[in-house]
Amino acid sequence: MEDVDLQALTTKLDLLIQRVEQLKAQNRQLLKGEKAWREERAHLIEKNEMARHKVESMISRLKALEQD
């Protein structure tokens, strides 16, 4: 292999390694973001359930008052 070919291959490998590192960093950011929205989603589901239980409780009390 000629020096020129070897240099070109080395340059391409360096660029490939750099791109792989960029993709790894991007993947870490995406995973971090996914974790954050999953936690937010779980929190919102919990709040929704609490609100649903409160509304059901109010409805039950109102029905009990109607019957009295």
C-alpha positions as CSV (number, residue, x, y, z in Angstrom):
1,M,0.0,0.0,0.0
2,E,1.4,3.4,-0.9
3,D,1.8,6.1,1.7
4,V,-0.9,8.2,0.0
5,D,-3.4,5.3,0.3
6,L,-2.4,4.6,3.8
7,Q,-2.8,8.3,4.8
8,A,-6.2,8.4,3.1
9,L,-7.3,5.3,5.0
10,T,-6.0,6.8,8.2
11,T,-7.9,10.0,7.6
12,K,-11.1,8.0,6.9
13,L,-10.7,5.9,10.0
14,D,-10.1,9.0,12.1
15,L,-13.3,10.6,10.7
16,L,-15.2,7.3,11.3
17,I,-14.0,7.2,14.9
18,Q,-15.0,10.8,15.4
19,R,-18.4,10.1,14.0
20,V,-18.9,7.1,16.2
21,E,-18.0,9.2,19.3
22,Q,-20.5,11.9,18.2
23,L,-23.2,9.2,17.8
24,K,-22.4,7.8,21.2
25,A,-22.7,11.3,22.8
26,Q,-26.0,11.9,20.9
27,N,-27.3,8.5,22.0
28,R,-26.5,9.3,25.7
29,Q,-28.4,12.6,25.3
30,L,-31.4,10.9,23.8
31,L,-31.4,8.2,26.5
32,K,-31.2,11.0,29.2
33,G,-34.1,12.8,27.5
34,E,-36.1,9.6,27.3
35,K,-35.6,8.9,31.0
36,A,-36.8,12.5,31.8
37,W,-40.0,12.2,29.8
38,R,-40.7,8.7,31.1
39,E,-40.4,10.1,34.7
40,E,-42.6,13.1,33.8
41,R,-45.2,10.7,32.2
42,A,-45.2,8.5,35.3
43,H,-45.7,11.6,37.4
44,L,-48.6,12.9,35.2
45,I,-50.2,9.5,35.3
46,E,-50.0,9.5,39.1
47,K,-51.5,13.0,39.3
48,N,-54.3,12.0,36.9
49,E,-55.1,9.0,39.0
50,M,-55.3,11.1,42.1
51,A,-57.6,13.6,40.4
52,R,-59.8,10.8,39.2
53,H,-60.1,9.3,42.7
54,K,-61.0,12.8,44.1
55,V,-63.7,13.3,41.4
56,E,-65.1,9.8,42.1
57,S,-65.2,10.6,45.8
58,M,-67.0,13.9,45.2
59,I,-69.5,12.2,43.0
60,S,-70.1,9.5,45.6
61,R,-70.7,12.2,48.3
62,L,-73.0,14.1,46.1
63,K,-75.0,11.0,45.3
64,A,-75.2,10.2,49.1
65,L,-76.4,13.8,49.7
66,E,-79.1,13.4,47.0
67,Q,-80.4,10.3,48.7
68,D,-80.8,12.0,52.1
